[in-house]
Amino acid sequence: MGTEELLLNVVFYLFAIGAVVASIAVALSTNIIRSAFALLGVLFGVAAMYAFMRADFVVAAQIIIYVGGILVLIIFAVMLTHKITDVNVSNESAPGPAAVFAVLCVLFALCVIIATRTWDRSAPAESLTSMEKLAGDTKPTTAMVNVTLLQGDGTTGVLKGGEVRSPFVVLRYEVTQAPSTAEAAHFALECSERIENQPDEKKRWAPWSPVKETTVGLTNGLGTRDERLSNLKPGRYRWTASFVGGQGTLALAGGKPWTIEGTTFTVEAGLTRPLGVALMSRYLLPFELISVLLLAALVGAAYIARKEVKEL
Amino acid sequence: MNVADFSFTRHPLENMLVLSAIIFCAGLYTVMTRKNAVSILMGVELILNAANINFVAFSQYLPSAGIHGGVFSVFVILLAAAEAAVALAIIIGIYQNFGRADVDVADLMKE
């Protein structure tokens, strides 16, 4: 585990434990003001979780609407309906131990489901590129290599349309069928970045400097090897991978080196642009309905909370 | 078994789901045991936040899920705002009528 990864884990667990402690404080505190301020901690902790999930727009919405709006509203309600000295909020008729037992049962069931369930982590099929594509125009050989583009955490594939939401990606070489073991073959990886506003078609794809050409040894036969590209700026990229070095069938089949034209992929800066596009296209009707609902809630809340005016 | 096997960077989805399960249970406990309407509202907010973490986690960590979870999380936040506004207006109405903001005083419809 590298330093960057370790740091990410430590910061995640700090925020996660903070959120858990604050939510338990909301549940157990007998002082309602303390509950409200513990809720503030939960909301900030949850916002940090969204940040860990790279959902930047949701972080902003969480802080502005939840912390800035709902929490202030709740604290107002607490102040309006209670004297500060009035702290007794617990329900005398509440079956405390029974409630604790029931909640722990629910938590246990949820954790069992989370631990045992296997989620469908497969990427959409078109984002996979395999060596079979290439094998068509060359002589048959026994080598079979799949190259998969993965999101940075290594567990997820690239989204439809070659969209990457993290600043780093993983290129996974998977040798499913090896050539003869004596053969020494290497992969050269070239990643290039698209230069927008470049009129010359030939100069539009510039080699991307940090990983210009990486050589990956595949001499060990079958296996998987991950190549991590980090610090990708938002933009469009494409990659090509080719066999270099080595002797015989694998390196030069049909007189030219094997090359995989990789998929083009976009590194998204965050969730904001995809969310905006989704809200204005597929989710336009729900979006408008919610705006009407907010207006109705505003009018209704003002109507309920106003003072009765007796007509003469 | 290694501690690193449970780390966030190895299993981000599971970590987020367990966290949201804990926050959900805290919210459930709050809703079950409190009599004060504002406290119950806080419990509901906890439950909504837990659900929202799940929405975003599935959207971000499962490639087949697409963007929909993120969109729904924004909708949930907006609906929570509307819900809080109406609920607090009702709570203040109950307080003005009964002198307390407890949920058991407003039982006129029971008779």
Chai-1 contact restraints between the chains, C-beta under 6 A:
chainA,res_idxA,chainB,res_idxB,connection_type,confidence,min_distance_angstrom,max_distance_angstrom,comment,restraint_id
A,M1,B,A4,contact,1.0,0.0,6.0,A-B,restraint_1
A,E5,B,T9,contact,1.0,0.0,6.0,A-B,restraint_2
A,L8,B,T9,contact,1.0,0.0,6.0,A-B,restraint_3
A,N9,B,S7,contact,1.0,0.0,6.0,A-B,restraint_4
A,N9,B,F8,contact,1.0,0.0,6.0,A-B,restraint_5
A,N9,B,T9,contact,1.0,0.0,6.0,A-B,restraint_6
A,F12,B,F8,contact,1.0,0.0,6.0,A-B,restraint_7
A,A16,B,L19,contact,1.0,0.0,6.0,A-B,restraint_8
A,V20,B,I22,contact,1.0,0.0,6.0,A-B,restraint_9
A,S23,B,I23,contact,1.0,0.0,6.0,A-B,restraint_10
A,S23,B,A26,contact,1.0,0.0,6.0,A-B,restraint_11
A,S23,B,L46,contact,1.0,0.0,6.0,A-B,restraint_12
A,I24,B,A26,contact,1.0,0.0,6.0,A-B,restraint_13
A,V26,B,M42,contact,1.0,0.0,6.0,A-B,restraint_14
A,A27,B,A26,contact,1.0,0.0,6.0,A-B,restraint_15
A,A27,B,Y29,contact,1.0,0.0,6.0,A-B,restraint_16
A,A27,B,T30,contact,1.0,0.0,6.0,A-B,restraint_17
A,S35,B,M42,contact,1.0,0.0,6.0,A-B,restraint_18
A,L39,B,M42,contact,1.0,0.0,6.0,A-B,restraint_19
A,V46,B,N49,contact,1.0,0.0,6.0,A-B,restraint_20
A,M49,B,I53,contact,1.0,0.0,6.0,A-B,restraint_21
A,Y50,B,V56,contact,1.0,0.0,6.0,A-B,restraint_22
A,M53,B,V56,contact,1.0,0.0,6.0,A-B,restraint_23
A,M53,B,Q60,contact,1.0,0.0,6.0,A-B,restraint_24
A,A55,B,V56,contact,1.0,0.0,6.0,A-B,restraint_25
A,A55,B,G70,contact,1.0,0.0,6.0,A-B,restraint_26
A,V58,B,V56,contact,1.0,0.0,6.0,A-B,restraint_27
A,V58,B,S73,contact,1.0,0.0,6.0,A-B,restraint_28
A,A61,B,V74,contact,1.0,0.0,6.0,A-B,restraint_29
A,A61,B,I77,contact,1.0,0.0,6.0,A-B,restraint_30
A,I65,B,I77,contact,1.0,0.0,6.0,A-B,restraint_31
A,I65,B,A81,contact,1.0,0.0,6.0,A-B,restraint_32
A,G69,B,A81,contact,1.0,0.0,6.0,A-B,restraint_33
A,I70,B,A81,contact,1.0,0.0,6.0,A-B,restraint_34
A,I70,B,A84,contact,1.0,0.0,6.0,A-B,restraint_35
A,L73,B,A84,contact,1.0,0.0,6.0,A-B,restraint_36
A,L73,B,L88,contact,1.0,0.0,6.0,A-B,restraint_37
A,A77,B,V38,contact,1.0,0.0,6.0,A-B,restraint_38
A,A77,B,L88,contact,1.0,0.0,6.0,A-B,restraint_39
A,A77,B,I91,contact,1.0,0.0,6.0,A-B,restraint_40
A,V78,B,V38,contact,1.0,0.0,6.0,A-B,restraint_41
A,T81,B,Y95,contact,1.0,0.0,6.0,A-B,restraint_42
A,T81,B,A101,contact,1.0,0.0,6.0,A-B,restraint_43
A,V89,B,N36,contact,1.0,0.0,6.0,A-B,restraint_44
A,V89,B,S39,contact,1.0,0.0,6.0,A-B,restraint_45
A,N91,B,T33,contact,1.0,0.0,6.0,A-B,restraint_46
A,N91,B,R34,contact,1.0,0.0,6.0,A-B,restraint_47
A,N91,B,K35,contact,1.0,0.0,6.0,A-B,restraint_48
A,A94,B,T33,contact,1.0,0.0,6.0,A-B,restraint_49
A,A99,B,Y29,contact,1.0,0.0,6.0,A-B,restraint_50
A,A99,B,M32,contact,1.0,0.0,6.0,A-B,restraint_51
A,A99,B,T33,contact,1.0,0.0,6.0,A-B,restraint_52
A,V103,B,C25,contact,1.0,0.0,6.0,A-B,restraint_53
A,V103,B,L28,contact,1.0,0.0,6.0,A-B,restraint_54
A,V103,B,Y29,contact,1.0,0.0,6.0,A-B,restraint_55
A,V106,B,C25,contact,1.0,0.0,6.0,A-B,restraint_56
A,L107,B,A21,contact,1.0,0.0,6.0,A-B,restraint_57
A,L107,B,C25,contact,1.0,0.0,6.0,A-B,restraint_58
A,L110,B,A21,contact,1.0,0.0,6.0,A-B,restraint_59
A,I114,B,E14,contact,1.0,0.0,6.0,A-B,restraint_60
A,I114,B,L17,contact,1.0,0.0,6.0,A-B,restraint_61
A,I114,B,V18,contact,1.0,0.0,6.0,A-B,restraint_62
A,W119,B,L62,contact,1.0,0.0,6.0,A-B,restraint_63
A,D120,B,S64,contact,1.0,0.0,6.0,A-B,restraint_64
A,A123,B,P63,contact,1.0,0.0,6.0,A-B,restraint_65
A,D153,B,P12,contact,1.0,0.0,6.0,A-B,restraint_66
A,T156,B,Y61,contact,1.0,0.0,6.0,A-B,restraint_67
A,T156,B,P63,contact,1.0,0.0,6.0,A-B,restraint_68
A,G157,B,P63,contact,1.0,0.0,6.0,A-B,restraint_69
A,L159,B,P63,contact,1.0,0.0,6.0,A-B,restraint_70
A,L271,B,G70,contact,1.0,0.0,6.0,A-B,restraint_71
A,P274,B,I67,contact,1.0,0.0,6.0,A-B,restraint_72
A,L275,B,G70,contact,1.0,0.0,6.0,A-B,restraint_73
A,A278,B,I67,contact,1.0,0.0,6.0,A-B,restraint_74
A,A278,B,V71,contact,1.0,0.0,6.0,A-B,restraint_75
A,Y283,B,V71,contact,1.0,0.0,6.0,A-B,restraint_76
A,I290,B,L78,contact,1.0,0.0,6.0,A-B,restraint_77
A,L293,B,A82,contact,1.0,0.0,6.0,A-B,restraint_78
A,L294,B,A82,contact,1.0,0.0,6.0,A-B,restraint_79
A,A297,B,A82,contact,1.0,0.0,6.0,A-B,restraint_80
A,A297,B,A85,contact,1.0,0.0,6.0,A-B,restraint_81
A,A297,B,V86,contact,1.0,0.0,6.0,A-B,restraint_82
A,G300,B,V86,contact,1.0,0.0,6.0,A-B,restraint_83
A,A301,B,A85,contact,1.0,0.0,6.0,A-B,restraint_84
A,A301,B,V86,contact,1.0,0.0,6.0,A-B,restraint_85
A,A301,B,A89,contact,1.0,0.0,6.0,A-B,restraint_86
A,I304,B,A89,contact,1.0,0.0,6.0,A-B,restraint_87
A,I304,B,G93,contact,1.0,0.0,6.0,A-B,restraint_88
A,A305,B,A89,contact,1.0,0.0,6.0,A-B,restraint_89
A,A305,B,I92,contact,1.0,0.0,6.0,A-B,restraint_90
